[in-house]
Amino acid sequence: MKPNQQPDQEPSYTPKIPKKLEFPYAGPANNLDQGALQLFGYPAALADLAPVTPRSSKLYLVPTPVTFEGEDLEPDIQPKPSPLSDLPNIEQWVSRYVVSLIEVWSGKRAAMQLARWSHQKVYEHLVATIRMRAALPKIRNIYISQPIEGVAETTVTLRYDDRVRSLVLRFEGVDKRWLCTQLALI
């Protein structure tokens, strides 16, 4: 308690006002609602007092982290983003990966052959879903979208006899190769 403060009075809070609020990432900060400041640990009182500006207006890849038995690996060992010029052609890469994936699911190829090009969680899911199928699916279409540099989101339509299913994959360009970080068969 301060010397001149009454016993039943609480000390008033005066927020420290930065000249500008800067966020280390791009994207949502470009159109950030001032009311969202509390989500970033700033008091709501700053909404009227300090402008919100992003550090960069360009989106960039933050690679999916790799863990080993639940523990994060050292930052030096984590995957590093690669520029598009250092990455292989995405269309060929996706085609080869999908064909190999179908062969693994049908039991015609060892799952270990995809371990290098799959994130640990994707590989674990892949191994858990291996089942012998009588008929291999036919690949109907492959759609590739690159929302930002170094990321490819892919949808593959597969025909299993009378049924059509979608395979959704996400590839991240790290360490001069494409790495499958998400995989779902819908």
N, C-alpha and C positions, 0 to 999 in steps of 0.2 A: 504494500500500500504506500502511496506517495504521501509526503508530509501534509499537504493541504487537502487531501482527499477525504471525504466523509466515509464512514465505515460501510454504509449501505449503497454507495455509488460504485458502479463498475467502471474500469478504465475504458475510455473510448478508443475505438480502433480507427486509425488513420492509415489507409492503404498507401504503400509506396507506389508512386505513379511513374512508370517508365515513359520515356519520350515516345517510343513506338513499341507495339507488341509484335514480335517477329516469331514466326513458326518455322521449324526446321524442315518442313516438308511443303510440297506444293499440292495443288488440287483443291480440297475443300476450303483451305484458307483463302483462296481467291475470292470466294463468294461467302465468306464466313459471316454468320449472323452475330451481331454484337452480343446478343443474349447467350451465346454459346461459350463465352469466356470462362464460365465456371467449370466447364468440362476440361479446360486446360489448366486448371488450378489458379486462375486469376479471380479476384473478387468481382462481383457484379458491379460494384461502384466504378470500376475502370471503364465500363462500356461507353460512358459519355466523355471520359477524360483523355483517352488515348486511342489513336487510330490503329486499326488492325491491318498489317501489311505482311504478305508472304515474303520469304527470302528469295524465292524463285517461282516463276510461273510455269516451269517445265516439270512434267511428271518424270520420275525416274524409278528404276527397279531397285527394290530392297529384297535381296534373295531370301527365299524361305530358309530359315536356320536349320542346321543339321544338329541333331542330338545323338548322344551315344548312351544307351541305357538310362535315359531320363536326364542326363546332365549335358549342359551346353558345352560344345567344344570351344577351344580357344579361338579368338577372333582371327588369328593368322591362318587357321585351318578352315574357317568357314568359306563357302563359295564366294567368289568375287564376280560382279557383273561384267559382262563383255560387250563391247560395241558390236553392232550388226555386221560391220565389216570383218570382224574376227570369227563370226559364226557361220556354220554351214548353211546351205540353202534349206529354208524351212519346209518347203513343199516336199522335197525328197526325204528330208528327215522324218517328217510326220508319216509319210507313206511307208517308209521302212519300219518305223516304230509300230505302226498299227498292224502291219502284216505280221511282224514278229510277235506282237501281243496276242493276236488271234491264234497263232501257232502255239504259243505257250498255253493259252486257255484250252486248246484242243489236245494238248499233250504231245505235240509233234516237235516241240523245241523246249530246251531246258530254261527255266525261269532265270537262272543265273546269268544268262546272256543279256538280259535287260537290266541287270543290277547297276551297271555303270551309268546308264542313261535314265535311271529312275531315282527319285528321292527315296529315302529310307522308308517312309510311311507308305508311299505308293508301292514299293517293292513288297512290303509286308502284306498289303492288301492283295497284290497280284498273286503272291504265293498262296494266300488263304482262299482265293477264288478259282484256283485251277481245278477243272473238272473235265473229264473225258466227254467230249461231245461227238455224236455220231456224224453230224454234218457241220462243215465249216460255213460260217456266214459269208455272204458276198458283200463286198464294199460297194455301196451305191454312190455316195458322195462324200467329199472331204471339204469342209469349210474352215478356212483359217482367217482369224482376225488378229491384228496386232494393235492392241489399244495403246501401248507405249513401246518405246524402243527396248528390245530385249525380252519381250513377253509375247507369246503366241497362244491364243485361246482357240481351240479346235473342236469342231463337232463333226463326228463321222457317223453317217447313217449306214446301218448294217441290216441285211435281210437274212433272217433265219427262216427258211422255208416260207411259210405264209405270214410271218411276223416281221415287223420292222422295228429296230431298236436304235437308240442313239448312244454313241460313246462320246463322252465329253472329256477333253484333256486340256491341261494347261502346261505349257513349256516355258521355262525361264532360261535365258541365255547367260550361263555362268561358266567361268573357266574355259572359254573358247569352245563350248559345246552346248547343245540344248539339253536341258534336264526336265523330265516330266515330274511336276510337283503336285498335280491333281489328276485323278482318274475316276470316272464314274460311268457305269453302264446303266442307262435309263431304259 
